[in-house]
Structure formats: C-alpha cells, structure tokens
Amino acid sequence: MEITNIPALSIKKTSRMLEVSPSYVSYLIAEGELDFFLLPGKKHRKVTLKSINKFIERYTYNNKKKDEE
C-alpha cells in the first residue's frame, strides 16, 4: 500500500494563515467550510492546504470582482 503525503496544517497554523482565531477555524470545520482529517491514533485535526486555498479563493472579494469583468 502506498501512502500519499497530503499537505496539511494544524488548526493553530491554519488560524494564523487565515488571520482568525483557532475557535473560528474549528467552527469552519464544523460547518463544512474546511476539510480536515485525523491521522490514525491521533486526536489533532489537520486541515488540508487544498481546502484552505479553496476557502481563500471563495471568500476573496478581488477574485469575485475579477470574474465579473
């Protein structure tokens, strides 16, 4: 079986990247706005970098304005 490395960040690092609180990142996970996974035998959630980038694209005003032109 091949194990693929998925680029991911902890909730704390995700909160720093998005400039929000860690509790808000947990809220976004609960609401399905960010994808996460748990490593086997671990309790800490990891947020996928792909999910973070999609979130940023979805909620960036300049991207929406650019698409309208």
CORVENWO-V567179 format. One record per pair of residues at least 24 apart in sequence whose C-alpha atoms are under 7 Angstrom apart, sorted by sequence separation. I is the first residue (numbers start at 0). J is the second residue. D is the distance in whole Angstrom. If there is no record, write none. Layout:
i={I;I}
j={J;J}
d={D;D}
This chain:
i={10;9;10;9;10;8;9;7;8;7;8;7;8;6;7;6}
j={44;44;45;45;46;45;46;45;46;46;47;47;48;47;48;48}
d={7;7;7;5;7;5;6;6;5;5;6;4;7;6;5;6}
